[in-house]
Amino acid sequence: DFRTLALGLARQQAEHASGPDRIRHLHRLVAMDPLDESASGSLAAALVQAGRRDEAYRVVAQAERHMRSTGLQPGPILRMSLRDSVASPRAIETTAPEPPSR
């Protein structure tokens, strides 16, 4: 159906974009499917990377409200996004996984 095609296209555009374009495409994807925890988490992460922590926090809070209003519980993606949106940049750097050694 049309909605499925539109969501797939929005997801593909977000995956292949970077910087402000990625944020714009992720905003569109979240608007199309506010219960998509992965899209909300990706948007929050992109906003944190862009230094827009307050906006990232609002995205996560809104996603949690949408989920709870339908009886769903937010999963680990949103919990991690919330943690990252309120943590200091130094805290996020120290919790990031180490690259594999060669």
N, C-alpha and C positions, 0 to 999 in steps of 0.2 A: 504494500500500500504506500501511499504518498508519504505518510509520516515516517515510516521506516526508512524510506529512501532519503528523506530530508535529514533525519538523524544520522544516517550513515555518512552522508556528504559532509555535514557539519563536523562530525568526529574526524573524518579524514582530513579536512582542512585544518583543524586544530592540531592534529598530529604532525603535519608537515610545515606548520608555520613556526615562527620564532618571534620573540620580543612582543611588541605591542599588537602585532597581527595575531599571535597565538592567544593573547589575552582576549582580544575581540572575538575570535572564533569560539573560545571556551565560554565567554559570556553568552553567546548565541546558543551554544549547546545546552548550557544550564537553563536558559530561558525556555528552550523547547522541551526539556525533560528535567524539571526541578528535583525529581527523585533519583536521578542518576548520581549516586554517591561518588563514583569514579570521576565524573566530569567536574563535580563541585570540588573534589580534592585536587584535581589537576589545576583548576582555576586558582584555588587558594595557593597552591605551590608556586604557580607562575607569578602571582601577585607578590608573594613573599620574596621571590627572586628579584622582582622589580623594585623592592623596597616599599611596597604598598601594604604593610602589615595590617593596618586598620581595616582596609578594604577586604583583605583576606579573611580576617576575623568575622566581618559581617557576612561574607559569602558562606562560611562554615555555619554560622549561627542561623542564617536563613535556611540552609539545607537541612539542618537539624529540626527546625520548626516545621518545615514541609513534611519531613519524614514522620515526626511525632503526630502531626495532625491526621495522618492516615493510619496511625497505629503501628508504624515501623520504628525500630530502634536504630539509631546511627551505628554504623559498624566501625571497624578499625581505621578505615581510610579517613573518615571525618575526624575521628579522635586524634589521629596523628596530625592532620591538617590543622586542627585547633591548637594542638600543642606547638606546632611550628609557627603559627601566626602570632602567638603571644610570647614565645621564647625570644630571648635576645639573640642577635645574629651570632654571637660567640657560642651560645649554647647549641645552636643548630650546627655550627661548624664542628663542635667537639662530639656531636652524636652521629655525624655522618659516617658511613662505613668507610674503612680504609680501602684504597684501591688494591687489587691483588698484586702481590710481589712477583717479580719475574725471575 
